[in-house]
Amino acid sequence: MLLDTSFDFRDDTPKGKDPDTHSPTLRRYHQALWSRPLPSGQMFQLTTAKRRPYLLHESDLGRFRLASDTAVPTFGKSARSIIEALPEEDVRRFRTLQYSIGGMLVWPSNRVGGKQTINGARGFRRKIADRLDLTLECVRRHYVSESSPLDDVLSRYERYFALFVDFEGYVDFFHLQDLVTNDTAEVRFHLPFDNFMTSARPTDAETYASYRHSAMEFIEARNRRIDALKIQVD
């Protein structure tokens, strides 16, 4: 069957569980999408197992364990007072998009030296606050050896990022073109960017509305891009 970008991964997740870990459809979709040739031409084949790791690649390139992440936050907790003032349909639509494949990504899941993974760091560091646009800016800087709030954690996964050669290769592999400029030189931020100087979280209704609109546009565009691939899923 064809991958369905309208599928809400909460629908096949046991109540009270996290779709990133417990949705079987999401795992199959990740496996189908990212088992593809790397910029080098070598196949990045992913396998799944009932237990950890969530996804695994093993070849002469190395051993890479990957986990799923809901990559575009709605800030349901930190912006609760703002969100409660929105029409219920607006809230529902953003959450539904968040749990479509366009709002999902994979990151290395192995801890290096017992330290935080990329997914953990991007969630806990206030200058990133789980935002994919800000994370992607850190990835861009990593490839060109510029500093960012995720310098330390990204450098721990140098072998993983080397698989994609450069920032353009990374963006193309994960279908993130709608979050960068046409020449892949700059990230398209969901909110005005000030070099990580202010809070990454929307702080008022106007800022949240701007963030929400931009984030939803990105997820919808990425879903269309993935739709066009006509990916078959086992």
C-alpha positions, 0 to 999 in steps of 0.5 A, a space after each residue: 500500500 502507499 504511504 498515507 501522509 494524512 494518517 494520524 499516528 495517534 490512531 494506532 497507538 495504545 492509549 497513554 503511549 507515545 506514537 514515537 515509540 508505540 505506533 507500528 505504522 509510524 515505524 513502518 513509514 520511517 523504515 520505508 522513507 529512510 531506507 534509501 540511497 545516501 549521497 554516496 550511492 550506498 543504500 541506507 537500509 533500515 531494519 526493525 525489531 520488536 525491541 530496541 533499537 527502533 530502527 537499525 542500519 548495519 553495514 561497512 558504513 557502521 552501526 547506526 541506531 535511530 529513534 523517531 521524534 515528533 519534530 515540530 512542537 505545538 507547545 501544548 504545555 508551555 503555551 497552554 494559556 494561549 492555546 486555550 483561547 484558540 478555537 478548538 478546530 485550530 488546535 485540533 488541526 495543528 495537533 493532527 498535522 504534528 502527528 502526520 509523517 511530515 511532522 516526524 523525523 529520526 535521530 541517532 538513539 545511542 548515547 555517546 559517553 552516557 551523554 544526551 542524545 540529539 533528541 534529548 538535547 534539543 528538547 531540554 535546551 531553551 535556545 532550541 525548545 524542540 523547534 525543528 527550524 532551530 535544530 536544522 540551523 544547528 545542523 547547518 552550522 555543524 556542516 560548516 564548522 560554525 558554533 551553535 547551542 547544539 555544538 557539543 551534542 552534534 559533534 558526538 554524532 559526527 559519523 552519522 552526519 558524515 553519511 549525508 556529506 554536507 547540509 544539502 545532502 542532509 536536507 535532501 535525504 530527509 525531504 526538508 527542502 521546504 525549511 530552507 532557501 532554494 540554494 540551501 544556504 539558509 534556514 527558513 525560520 518559523 519566527 524572526 531569528 536573532 542568533 539564539 539570543 531570545 526565548 525559542 518558545 512563543 511568548 504571546 498570542 501574536 507570536 504563537 499565531 505566527 509560529 503555528 502558521 509557519 510550522 503548519 505550512 512547512 508540515 503540509 509542504 513536506 507531506 506534499 513532497 513525500 506524497 509525490 514520491 508514491 512510497 510503498 509500505 509493507 
